Amino acid sequence: MKSKNKGGVAVTVLCSILILLGLVVLIVSPIAGAVAVLGGIAGIIYGIKSRKRYKAEIQAAEEKREADEAARKAAAERKAEKIREFTEALDAIPRVEVARSEELARRRKDQFFPKLMNVTARTNINSLFPLVVVDVETTGLKPQKDDIIEVSAIKYNKPFEPGSCFTTLCKPRSSIPVEVSRINHITDTMVEDYPAFSEIAASLSEYISDCNILGHCVDFDTEFLYAQGVEMPDAKYYDTCELARLILKGIDNYKLPTICAHYDIVRSDAHRSLSDAYATALVFERLIRDRRTGS
């Protein structure tokens, strides 16, 4: 932008000199002098227009910058408001007492394979409830080897009104790997005073009994819960990841953050079990709505 302005000024100066030279040349050669004068005048007019264009470009660039800044500020404020709404709704869910059991749950070597259910436009919504959304954070990906370091379950006794939640950190048998802490921000210091999962498995079993189960990639969560002593109910199991594959088309992937972004669900605590569980429930509600409306 500056170079354009300097160019316009330079043209004006040069053309002014050309006019002066043209006036001198008029005495010797009227035609050449006239051409020089007219050329100088035309150049000055061009220079003036160039400076006006430059000022207009500067003003337009400034207006665009101000508009972009205003849009960024509005987006940031809207995101903060959405996070506040999500957090307040999550905090408003009553917490149940997580009781410790003197009899520790025993680990299982066999696997648990939940039978996943579909949701169609004709599904009776009331038949999905009572429903418990589960999510776990773990030290690794192997249910028989790794430990649960956080577990959350949110119970819905009727359509999409959370009635209570069960949530706790859990102390693993060994230190939490650094790469795991980088993802979920759960550290050894945070879990130091919490029970081992084996101490609260019975309490969780009681909490989810007689309920249908929902999760995002629910087989991962239920495999861990079952392998580490939870009695999984003989119920219907729903997976928002698999449902999203059937219902949503044209999104980049079916990870929970991606689907949340698709539905404009904004939160600040991704990869923490209670936040993930609540986000999963919100996604499930929207997937059902899309399935029923065909959108």
C-alpha positions in Angstrom: 0.0 0.0 0.0 2.8 2.4 0.8 4.6 1.7 -2.4 1.5 2.5 -4.4 1.2 5.9 -2.6 4.8 6.7 -3.2 4.3 5.8 -6.9 1.4 8.2 -7.2 3.4 11.1 -5.6 6.4 10.4 -7.8 4.2 10.5 -10.9 2.8 13.8 -9.8 6.2 15.3 -9.2 7.6 14.1 -12.5 4.6 15.3 -14.4 4.9 18.7 -12.8 8.5 18.9 -14.0 7.4 17.7 -17.5 4.9 20.6 -17.6 7.6 23.2 -16.7 9.9 21.7 -19.4 7.0 21.8 -21.9 6.4 25.5 -21.2 10.1 26.2 -21.9 10.1 24.0 -25.0 7.0 25.9 -26.3 9.2 28.8 -27.3 11.4 26.6 -29.5 8.9 23.9 -30.6 5.2 24.7 -30.0 4.1 21.2 -30.9 6.6 19.4 -28.7 6.0 21.8 -25.9 2.2 21.3 -26.1 2.5 17.6 -26.1 4.8 17.8 -23.0 2.4 20.1 -21.2 -0.7 18.0 -22.0 1.2 14.8 -21.0 2.2 16.4 -17.8 -1.4 17.5 -17.0 -2.7 14.0 -17.8 0.0 12.5 -15.5 -1.0 14.8 -12.7 -4.6 13.8 -13.1 -3.5 10.2 -13.0 -1.5 10.8 -9.8 -4.4 12.5 -8.1 -6.7 9.6 -8.9 -4.0 7.2 -7.8 -3.8 8.9 -4.4 -7.5 8.8 -4.1 -7.6 5.1 -4.9 -4.8 4.6 -2.3 -6.7 6.4 0.4 -9.9 4.4 -0.5 -7.9 1.1 -0.3 -6.4 2.2 3.1 -9.9 3.0 4.4 -11.4 -0.3 3.0 -8.5 -2.3 4.6 -9.0 -0.6 7.9 -12.8 -1.2 7.8 -12.2 -4.9 7.0 -9.7 -5.2 9.8 -12.2 -3.6 12.2 -15.0 -5.9 10.9 -12.7 -9.0 11.3 -11.8 -8.0 14.8 -15.4 -7.4 15.7 -16.3 -10.8 14.3 -13.5 -12.5 16.2 -14.6 -10.8 19.4 -18.2 -11.7 18.9 -17.2 -15.4 18.2 -15.1 -15.5 21.3 -17.9 -14.0 23.4 -20.4 -16.5 21.9 -18.0 -19.4 22.6 -17.5 -18.2 26.2 -21.3 -18.0 26.6 -21.8 -21.5 25.2 -19.1 -22.9 27.5 -20.8 -21.2 30.5 -24.2 -22.6 29.6 -22.7 -26.1 29.2 -20.8 -25.9 32.5 -23.7 -24.5 34.4 -26.0 -27.3 33.1 -23.4 -29.9 34.0 -22.9 -28.5 37.5 -26.6 -28.4 38.1 -26.9 -32.3 37.8 -27.1 -33.7 41.3 -24.2 -35.9 42.3 -24.8 -39.2 44.0 -22.6 -40.5 46.7 -19.9 -42.8 45.4 -19.7 -45.5 48.1 -16.5 -47.5 48.7 -16.9 -51.3 49.1 -14.7 -53.3 51.5 -14.9 -56.2 49.1 -12.8 -55.3 46.1 -14.2 -56.1 42.6 -12.2 -58.8 40.8 -11.0 -58.3 37.3 -12.3 -60.5 34.5 -10.3 -62.0 31.6 -13.2 -62.6 29.3 -14.6 -59.9 27.1 -17.9 -58.1 27.0 -19.6 -57.4 23.7 -22.6 -55.1 23.9 -25.3 -55.6 21.3 -25.8 -52.2 19.8 -29.3 -51.0 19.1 -30.4 -48.7 16.2 -32.7 -45.7 16.5 -35.2 -45.1 13.7 -37.8 -42.5 12.9 -40.4 -44.9 14.4 -38.5 -45.6 17.6 -40.6 -44.9 20.7 -38.4 -42.4 22.6 -39.8 -43.3 26.0 -38.5 -46.9 25.4 -34.9 -45.6 25.6 -35.3 -44.7 29.2 -34.2 -45.0 31.9 -30.8 -44.4 30.3 -27.3 -44.1 31.7 -24.5 -42.4 29.7 -21.1 -43.8 30.6 -17.6 -42.6 30.0 -14.2 -43.6 31.3 -10.7 -42.2 31.2 -8.0 -44.8 31.3 -4.2 -45.3 31.5 -4.2 -47.2 28.2 -6.3 -49.1 25.7 -6.2 -52.6 27.1 -9.1 -53.4 29.5 -7.5 -56.4 31.1 -4.2 -54.6 31.7 -4.7 -50.8 32.1 -6.6 -49.0 34.8 -9.6 -46.6 34.9 -8.6 -43.3 36.3 -11.9 -41.5 36.0 -15.5 -42.8 35.5 -18.7 -40.9 35.1 -22.3 -42.0 34.5 -25.3 -39.6 34.0 -28.8 -41.1 34.6 -31.8 -40.0 32.6 -35.1 -41.3 33.9 -37.1 -39.5 31.2 -36.3 -38.0 27.8 -33.2 -35.8 28.1 -33.6 -34.5 31.6 -30.6 -35.6 33.6 -31.7 -36.8 37.0 -28.3 -37.5 38.7 -24.7 -38.4 38.0 -22.1 -40.7 39.4 -18.6 -39.4 38.9 -15.2 -39.9 40.5 -11.5 -40.0 39.9 -9.8 -43.3 40.6 -6.3 -44.1 41.8 -4.5 -46.6 39.4 -2.1 -49.3 40.5 0.8 -47.5 38.9 1.7 -44.0 37.7 -0.4 -42.4 35.0 1.7 -42.3 31.7 2.8 -38.8 30.7 1.1 -39.2 27.3 -2.2 -39.9 29.0 -2.0 -36.9 31.2 -1.3 -34.7 28.2 -4.7 -35.8 26.8 -7.0 -35.7 29.8 -4.9 -33.6 32.1 -5.4 -36.1 35.0 -2.2 -36.4 37.0 -1.0 -38.7 39.8 -1.4 -35.9 42.3 -5.0 -35.4 41.4 -6.0 -39.1 42.0 -3.8 -39.6 45.1 -6.7 -39.4 47.6 -9.3 -41.2 45.5 -10.4 -44.8 45.7 -9.2 -47.5 43.4 -11.8 -48.4 40.8 -12.1 -51.9 42.4 -13.4 -50.1 45.5 -16.3 -48.4 43.7 -17.2 -50.9 41.0 -20.1 -52.3 43.2 -21.5 -48.9 43.7 -21.4 -48.2 40.0 -23.0 -51.6 39.2 -25.9 -50.7 41.5 -26.2 -47.2 39.9 -26.5 -48.5 36.3 -28.6 -51.6 37.0 -31.9 -51.9 35.1 -30.9 -49.0 32.8 -30.2 -48.9 29.1 -26.6 -47.8 28.4 -25.3 -45.0 26.1 -21.8 -44.1 25.2 -19.6 -42.7 22.4 -17.7 -45.8 21.2 -19.6 -47.5 24.0 -17.9 -50.8 23.5 -14.6 -49.3 24.7 -16.2 -48.0 28.0 -18.2 -51.1 28.6 -15.3 -53.4 28.0 -13.3 -51.6 30.6 -16.1 -51.5 33.1 -16.8 -55.2 32.7 -13.2 -56.2 32.7 -12.7 -54.3 36.0 -15.6 -55.8 37.8 -18.8 -53.9 36.9 -22.0 -55.9 36.5 -23.2 -54.7 33.1 -27.1 -54.8 32.9 -29.0 -57.0 30.5 -30.3 -54.0 28.6 -30.2 -52.0 25.3 -26.9 -50.4 24.4 -26.6 -47.3 22.1 -23.5 -45.9 20.5 -23.5 -42.3 19.3 -20.5 -43.0 17.1 -22.3 -45.7 15.2 -25.5 -43.8 15.0 -23.7 -40.7 13.7 -22.3 -42.9 10.9 -25.8 -43.8 9.9 -27.4 -40.4 10.3 -24.7 -37.7 9.5 -23.1 -37.5 6.1 -20.3 -35.2 5.0 -18.5 -34.6 8.2 -14.7 -35.2 8.5 -14.9 -38.0 11.1 -17.1 -39.3 13.8 -15.0 -38.4 16.9 -17.0 -36.8 19.7 -15.4 -33.3 19.3 -16.2 -33.3 15.6 -19.8 -34.2 16.1 -20.1 -31.7 18.9 -18.8 -29.0 16.5 -21.4 -30.1 13.9 -24.2 -29.6 16.5 -22.6 -26.4 17.9 -22.1 -28.1 21.3 -19.2 -26.1 22.9 -17.4 -27.1 26.1 -14.1 -26.5 27.7 -13.3 -29.9 29.4 -13.0 -32.4 26.5 -11.4 -35.7 27.5 -12.8 -35.6 31.1 -15.4 -38.2 31.7 -18.3 -36.2 33.0 -18.0 -33.6 30.3 -17.7 -36.3 27.6 -20.8 -38.2 29.1 -22.9 -35.0 29.1 -21.8 -34.1 25.6 -22.6 -37.6 24.4 -26.2 -37.3 25.8 -26.6 -33.9 24.0 -25.3 -35.5 20.7 -27.7 -38.5 21.2 -30.7 -36.1 21.6 -29.8 -34.3 18.4 -29.1 -37.5 16.4 -32.6 -38.7 17.4 -34.1 -35.4 16.3 -32.4 -35.6 13.0 -33.4 -39.3 12.6 -37.1 -38.5 13.3 -37.2 -35.4 11.0 -35.1 -37.0 8.2 -32.7 -34.0 8.2 
